[in-house]
Amino acid sequence: MNIVRCISCDGYGWFEEDGDPSDCDWCGGIGYVYRGADGADRRIPPGDYEQVAARLEQLEQERLRDLGYTGEARRPWEQKIRRQRQGTQD
């Protein structure tokens, strides 16, 4: 089965209603689903997560690039905005 971005939450895995976040009911909070040959989407069972982890990570990186994210993750003390708030500069 092919793994695709959840069309319900668009890969976010959750919704925020009235300030209260909740997992997407369709994908179970992971942002991706199996799409069968019949075109039907099915939730990825937790027992499959280990098998599909690398593919999910790849899809998530692609989703972030689609949103315009181009950098690498940084630890909080490496983030420029946090250093500025603490009164330190580059």
Phi, psi and omega per residue, in radians:
M1 nan 2.560 3.111
N2 -1.465 2.557 3.069
I3 -1.833 2.246 -3.107
V4 -2.315 2.825 3.081
R5 -1.131 2.392 3.114
C6 -1.103 2.203 -3.110
I7 -1.353 -0.297 3.141
S8 -1.298 -0.796 -3.085
C9 -1.939 0.023 -3.138
D10 1.000 0.595 3.060
G11 1.589 -0.116 -3.131
Y12 -1.276 -0.619 3.132
G13 1.550 -0.085 -3.109
W14 -2.715 2.920 3.058
F15 -2.273 2.718 3.040
E16 -2.136 2.003 3.128
E17 -2.096 2.192 -3.127
D18 0.948 0.642 3.106
G19 1.354 0.078 -3.103
D20 -1.971 1.899 -3.136
P21 -1.274 2.505 3.065
S22 -2.522 2.570 3.137
D23 -1.115 2.593 3.059
C24 -1.169 2.244 3.129
D25 -1.203 -0.479 -3.045
W26 -1.297 -0.826 -3.079
C27 -1.774 -0.127 -3.142
G28 1.354 0.288 3.058
G29 1.680 0.084 3.135
I30 -1.767 -0.221 3.054
G31 1.546 -0.095 -3.090
Y32 -2.395 2.691 -3.123
V33 -2.405 2.850 2.968
Y34 -1.405 2.423 2.990
R35 -2.047 2.054 -3.116
G36 -1.385 3.001 3.119
A37 -1.064 -0.431 3.122
D38 -1.419 -0.030 3.132
G39 1.501 -0.032 -3.134
A40 -1.447 2.428 3.092
D41 -1.623 2.432 -3.138
R42 -2.351 2.491 3.103
R43 -1.065 2.464 3.074
I44 -1.380 2.098 -3.121
P45 -1.156 2.494 3.116
P46 -0.924 -0.541 3.115
G47 -1.145 -0.316 3.133
D48 -1.603 -0.193 -3.017
Y49 -0.949 -0.779 -3.102
E50 -1.088 -0.698 -3.131
Q51 -1.159 -0.593 -3.019
V52 -1.873 0.128 -3.061
A53 -0.979 -0.786 -3.111
A54 -1.120 -0.722 3.123
R55 -1.167 -0.705 3.105
L56 -1.088 -0.725 3.118
E57 -1.096 -0.739 3.112
Q58 -1.095 -0.781 3.127
L59 -1.111 -0.667 3.140
E60 -1.173 -0.681 3.078
Q61 -1.110 -0.692 3.089
E62 -1.121 -0.717 3.134
R63 -1.101 -0.752 3.128
L64 -1.129 -0.663 3.073
R65 -1.115 -0.696 3.087
D66 -1.049 -0.535 3.126
L67 -1.454 -0.091 3.109
G68 1.762 0.047 3.116
Y69 -1.337 2.214 -3.101
T70 -2.151 -0.103 -3.035
G71 -1.695 -3.070 3.080
E72 -1.805 2.746 3.081
A73 -1.145 2.464 3.102
R74 -2.159 2.554 3.060
R75 -1.187 2.663 -3.076
P76 -0.905 -0.710 -3.105
W77 -1.288 -0.163 3.081
E78 -1.665 -0.112 -3.068
Q79 -1.474 2.195 -3.080
K80 -0.970 -0.762 -3.094
I81 -1.091 -0.660 3.129
R82 -1.243 -0.633 3.096
R83 -1.146 -0.680 3.125
Q84 -1.121 -0.708 3.139
R85 -1.155 -0.485 3.129
Q86 -1.534 -0.020 3.107
G87 1.514 0.206 3.088
T88 -1.900 2.724 3.140
Q89 -2.116 3.084 3.081
D90 -1.074 nan nan
